[in-house]
Amino acid sequence: MPASDPEWHALQGGLRVLELVDAWLTPDERIPAPIAEHVLAVIGALEAMPVTNAARAILTGIAIAIEHAGVPDVRLIAPRLMAYGRSLDYDAKWSLAADIYRTLAIHILPSADPALAIDANMRLGYCLRMLGDFTSAELAYAQAAQVAASAGDASRALQVRLGDAALAWMRGNLPLAEEILDATIAQSRTDPEYAAVRGLALHDRAVVAHSRGQYEHAIQFAYEALQHTQSLTGRDRLLGDIANAFQALGVYSTAREAYLILAATAQEQYVRWVVAVNLLEIAALEGSDPIFWQQSAKLEAERLPGPLEASYRFFLAKGLHTFGRIDEAAVALGQAGQLASAYKLNQLSFEIDNFRSEIARGEAQHLRPVRRTPVSVEYVATAISEMRELAGQPA
């Protein structure tokens, strides 16, 4: 990355702090005493970060805590490291976030702080999963499960199962994902203290139902999960999943309303990328050429993570085919196939192969008819319209 890049100082500051953390926790010749001089140099790098960057205060706090610490102990800086990792999560910088969570997972003693050890491994598993490194993600989740079992933390043990279900889903093993989630939801209903886990499990169950083509069930699961979700990011993702299911049903008006809410309010960069992909797909389904190219231009300017890039190329191919740009569609579909294979996205690979077969048989659908809202989910559609009005977004 050139020093002229707007994010250069922010990432450089973060890396300098992580180097300081590594050296502080595993002292060697890289940082001889006195450590205060080296902390001062790191703070100098942080001062080059934009003052509007929220991570600047977090990173400065880490450096100062190290300066005033006695014996190196990761717990002294763990809350700030977790906060920095989450800020990177929001911006979809999963490689650097994974490095942070890995540092915590390595240096925290599970017997001293089992909750932190579990959370660090869970976040590490999530980041690795989003990067397409499923094998390493599985190991992180297994470590979290082991710590939770040793600590007798039933709530976090249930939450770890959600990571296992997510991996099963991403690998295309929908029956296993469904089995894990149904068992988790049933167990979470036995104790009010598991309400947060129940919300997460219902959300993931909605995702699996969508993958099964059970769109009305997906909407119902997701809307129930929304009632248990306190997290703003969790709310964003649920709205996205509800929109996806309405889109799959052909109820584009409600889907678009939910996406417009997200475009204005989403906390995470990743969610905003997904919204752009879905608005692009709706534009292709409805034959709206200008909106399709507007969303495509927006996505082409971004550095998307591999799995999402694969989905984008797939929907780009479908849209190009709809608009009669057959050769360009073939190129985009080939790119989607290569990415799906590289990241072992089995479900997406199946959809790509199926679309290729439809094209070969001359059966590929172009514009899809708009359908009425099914009675079973009318209450959800009404709630989405009310939310859009409250958010001040046009229909």
N, C-alpha and C positions, 0 to 999 in steps of 0.2 A: 504494500500500500504506500503510495507517495505521501510525503509530508504535507502536501497541499490538500489531501483528502480531508473533508470536514470532520471525519470521525477519527483521524489519525491520532490527535492528542488524547482523545478519550480512551482509545484502546491502548495506546502507549502507557498512559497513566495506570490503567488497570493491570497491564502486564508487569509494570515496574513494582506495583504493590504486591502482586502474586509472587514475584521473585523474592521480594523482601520477606514475605510470609514463609516461603519454602526455606529460605536461609535461616530465618529465626527459629523455625521448628526443627531443622536439622543442621545445626551450626557446623561450619567448616571454614576453610580459608577464604571463602568468598566474602564473608562479612566479619572481619576481625573487630574487636572492641576498639573504640567505643561505638556502639550501635547508633547513638544519637546522630552522629555525622551522616550516616547512611540514610537514616530516616529523613534528615533535612534535605538530602539530595532527592529523595523520592517525593517529598512534599513540593519541592521545586518543580518537578515534572507534573504534579497534579495541578499546580497553579496555572499551567498552560491550558488546562481543560476549560471549555466554555463554562461560565458561571451558571448558565441555565441547565447544565447537565446535572441531574439529581445524584448521579453516582459520584460526583466529585466530593460531596460532603461525606458520603459513606466511606470512600477510599481514604480520605484524610483522617477520618476517625480511626480506621484500622492502623494507619501509620503511627498516629499519636499513641494509641493503646499499646502498640509494640514498644514504643520509646519508653513508656512509663512502667512497663511490665517488669516483674522480677524474673522468675523462672518461666521459660516458654511454656505456654498452655493454650492450646487452640480454643478452649472454651472462652477465653478472654475476648476473642475477636469473632467467635462463631456467629452471633446474631448479625453482625455487620457483613460477614462473608455471605451468609444466607440471603441477606437483603440485596447485596450486590448481584448474587446469582439470579435472584428473582428479577432484578431490573434488566439483566441480559436476556432472561426468558421472554420478557415482554417484547423485546426487540428481535426475537428469534435468533440470537447469537448463541446457539446451543453448544458450539465447540468450546468457547471460553467459559460458559456457564458450567459445562461438564467438568472442566479443569478445576473450578472452584469446589464443586461438590465432591470431586474425587479427593482433593486435598483434605476436606473435612472428614470424609469417610476413612481415609488412611490414618489420620492423626487423632481422631476422637476415640477414646476408650469406651467401648459399649457398656462396660460395667459402671463407668463414671457418669455417663449421660446417654442412656439407651434411646431416649426420644430423639435426641439430636442425631445419633448414629443411624436410626431408622429413617428419619426425614432426609438426611443427606444422601443415603443410598437410594431412596425413592426418587428424589429429584435427579440424581445421577442417572437412574434407569430411564426416567422420562426423557432427558436430554439425548441419551444414546439412542433411544427408540425413535425420537424425532429425526435423528441423523441417519437412521437406517441401520445402525449397528445393533441388531437384535440379539446377537450372542452375548455381547458385553452387557446389554441391558438386562438380559436374563440373569446374569451373574450378580448384578447389582440388586435386583429384586430378591434373589435368593439370600443374599447377605442381610437385607432388611428383614426378611421373614425369619431368619435364624435369630437375629437380635430380638425381634418382637416376641418370639416364642420363649427365649431365655428370660426376658423381662416380664413375661406374663401380661403383655400389653395387648389385650384382645381387640381393641378398637383399631390399633395400627396393624395388627395381624390381618384383620379383615381388609384394610385398605391396601395392603401389599397384594392381596389376591386380585385386586383391580388391575395392577400392573401385569400380572400373569394373563388376565383376560384380554388386556389390550394387545399384548404380544400375540396371543392366539388369533385374535381378529386380524391383525396386520399380516399375519402369515397365511390368512385365508381359512383357518380352522374355526369356522363359525359355530359348529356344534359344541366344541370345547369351550369357546368363549361364552356361549349361552348358558352352558351347564355351570360354569364358575360363577357367573353373575346371578343366575336364579338362586343358587345356594347362598350367595352373599346377601342378596336382598332379603331372603327369608330369615337369615340369621340376624340381620340388622333390625328387623321388626321386633325382635325379642326384648330390646332394651332401648329406652329413649335416648340414652347416651350415644347410640350409634346413628343418630339422625343424619349427621353430616356424611357419614360413610354411605348411608342409604341413598342420599341425594346423588353422590358420585356413582354408585352402582346403578341407579335408575338411569342416569345419564348414559353410561356405557351400554346399558341394556337397550336404550333407544337406538344407539349406533348400530348394534348388532341386528335389531329388528329391521332397521333401514336396509342393511346389507342383505337381509333375507327377502326384501321386497314387501315387508309388512309395514307399510308407511303409516297407516292410521294408528297402529300400535306404537310405532316410533314416536309419533306426535304425542300420544297419551303418556308414554313413559317419560318423555322429555319435559312435558308440562308439569307432571307430578314432581319430577326432580327439581324444577324451577321453584317449587314451593319450599324446598328444603335447602336451597342454595343461598348462602350469605355472600359468597365471593363474587366480586364484579366480573372477574375473568371467567368464572364458572357460568355466570349468567350469560355472558357473551356467547360462550360456546353452545349453551343450550338453545339460545335464540337462533344460532346458526344451524343447529341440527333440526329445529322445528321448521325453519325456512327450507332446508334441504328436502324434508319429507313432504311439505306442501308442494314444492316444485316437482317432486317425483310423481305426485298425484295429479299434476297438471293444473293446480290452483296457483297460477303464477302471481296473481295480484297479492295474495297473502304472503307468498314467498318473498316478493319484492319489498313489501312493507317491512318484513323482518330484516332483510338485508340492508335496507336504508337506515333502519335504527342502528344497526351494527356499524355501518360506514361512518356514522356520526359519533358513536359513543364507545366503540371497542377499545379495550385497554391494551391489547397486545397487537404487535405488528403482524404476527402470524394470522390472527383472525381477520385483520383487514385484507391481507393477501387472499385468504380463502373467500372472503366476500367478493373481491374483484373477480375471482375465477367463477364464482356462481352467477354473478350478474352477467358475465360474458356468456355463460351457458344459456341463461334465460333469453338473452338477446338473440342468440342463434336459434333457439326453439321458437321464438316469436317472429323471427325474420327481421329483427331490428338491426340493420347493417351499421348505422353510425355508432350505436351504443356498443356493439360487438367490437369494433375497431378501437373505440375509446378505451375500453377495458383491456384489450390486448396490448395497446401501446403502454398503458400503465404497468402491466405485468412484465413486458419485455424490458422495461427500465430497471427492474428489480433483480437482485440476486436471490432467487428462491431456493430453499432447501430441496435436496434431491427428490424426496417423495412427493412434495407439492409441485415441483417442476414437472414431474411425470404426469400428474393429474391435469395440470394446466395444458400440457402439450396434447393430451388426449382430447380434452374439450375443445381446444383450438382446432384440432383435426376435424372433429365433428362439425364445428361451425363452418370451417372452410369448405367442407363437403356440401353443407347445406346451401352455401352461397355459390356453389358451382366451381370453386377453385380446386379442382380435383388433384392436380399435381402437387400443389402446396399442401393439401390435406394429407397426401401420401407421405410427404416428407415429415410433417408434424407427427403423424401416427407412428412412423419409424422411430422418431426421437423418443416418443412416449414409451414404445416397446423396449428400447434399449435401457431407458432409465428404470422402468418397472422390473426388468430382468436384473439390472445391477443392484437394485435395492431389495430384491426378492419380494416384490409386491404382488403376491400370487393372485389376489382378487382382481387387481387392476389389469394384470396380464390376461386374465380370463376375459375381462370386458373388452380389452383391445383386440384379442383374437376373435371374439364374437362380432365386433364391429367390422373387422376385415372380412369375415365370412358374409356378413350382410351386404357389404359393398360388392363382393364377388358375385353374389346371387341377385344383385340389383334390388335388394330389399331394404337398404338403409333408409331409415325414416328421415324426413326433412322437417317441415314444420309440424308441430304437434297441436292437437286441438286443446282449447282451454276447457277445463272441466269445472263443474260446480263443487262447492265444498261438501264433503260427505257429512251427513247428519252427526255421526259419532264424534267429529272434531270441530263442529261449528262453534262451540264455546271457546275453543282455543283461537280460532280465527278472529272472533270478536275481541278477545283479550289483546291480540297482536295489534289490531286496528286502534284500540284505545291507547296502547303503549306508544304507537307511532304518533298519534295526536299529541300525547304528553311530551314526546321528544321534539315536537315542532317540525317534523319532517313532512314534506308534501307527499301525496299518494303517488 
